[in-house]
Amino acid sequence: MQTVKLSTKGQFVIPNEIRKSHHLTEGTEFAISFVGNEIRLIPLPLFPVTTVDDAAGLLARHGVKKTDEQITRAKISKMLKARDAATRE
């Protein structure tokens, strides 16, 4: 177990080894709580957690018909083939 010292400003440094292994970067926000005699820091996600309901209808526009999966795949395939052909010219 590593130890850290609290500064006069109430700050401490999370050891570099821990920061790197848990991908903690500058600006990472933490939830802090006391559990018994422990102080717990829980890194908050970079992006808010979303659900399918949050995103439902996000891409819907009035007047645009829904397409089935087969048509969508065909359009994507056509677009990728066009991009590929453009890189070969």
C-alpha positions in Angstrom: 0.0 0.0 0.0 1.3 3.4 -0.9 0.9 6.5 1.3 0.4 10.2 0.4 0.6 13.3 2.5 -2.2 16.0 2.7 -0.9 19.5 1.8 -1.8 22.6 3.7 -4.4 23.3 1.0 -6.1 19.9 1.6 -4.6 18.4 -1.6 -2.8 15.1 -2.2 -1.2 13.5 -5.2 -2.5 10.2 -6.5 0.7 8.2 -7.3 1.7 8.1 -11.0 1.5 4.3 -11.1 -2.1 4.3 -10.0 -3.0 7.2 -12.4 -1.5 5.4 -15.4 -3.0 2.0 -14.6 -6.5 3.5 -14.2 -6.2 6.0 -17.0 -6.7 9.0 -14.7 -5.9 12.2 -16.4 -5.9 15.9 -15.6 -9.4 17.1 -15.1 -10.8 13.7 -14.0 -13.7 14.3 -11.6 -14.3 12.1 -8.6 -17.2 11.3 -6.3 -15.9 11.3 -2.7 -17.5 9.6 0.3 -16.8 8.3 3.7 -17.4 4.6 4.4 -16.6 3.8 8.0 -13.0 5.0 8.4 -12.3 5.0 4.7 -12.3 7.9 2.2 -13.4 6.6 -1.1 -12.7 8.3 -4.4 -14.7 7.0 -7.4 -13.8 8.4 -10.9 -16.8 9.7 -12.7 -17.3 8.7 -16.3 -16.0 11.2 -19.0 -19.4 11.2 -20.6 -22.8 11.0 -18.9 -24.3 7.5 -19.0 -27.1 7.3 -21.6 -29.8 4.8 -22.2 -31.6 3.8 -25.4 -34.5 5.9 -24.3 -32.2 9.0 -24.1 -31.2 8.5 -27.7 -34.5 7.2 -29.1 -35.6 9.4 -32.0 -32.3 11.3 -32.0 -31.8 10.9 -35.8 -35.5 11.0 -36.7 -36.6 13.9 -39.0 -40.0 14.8 -40.2 -40.8 13.7 -43.7 -38.1 11.0 -43.8 -39.3 7.5 -44.3 -37.8 4.7 -42.1 -35.7 2.3 -44.1 -35.2 -1.4 -43.4 -31.8 -2.8 -42.5 -31.2 -4.3 -45.9 -31.6 -1.0 -47.7 -29.3 0.8 -45.1 -26.6 -1.9 -45.6 -26.8 -1.5 -49.4 -26.4 2.3 -49.2 -23.5 2.0 -46.8 -21.8 -0.6 -49.1 -22.3 1.7 -52.1 -20.8 4.7 -50.2 -17.8 2.6 -49.1 -17.1 1.3 -52.6 -17.3 4.8 -54.0 -14.7 6.0 -51.4 -12.5 3.1 -52.1 -12.6 3.7 -55.8 -11.8 7.4 -55.2 -8.6 6.4 -53.4 -7.5 4.2 -56.2 -7.6 6.9 -58.9 
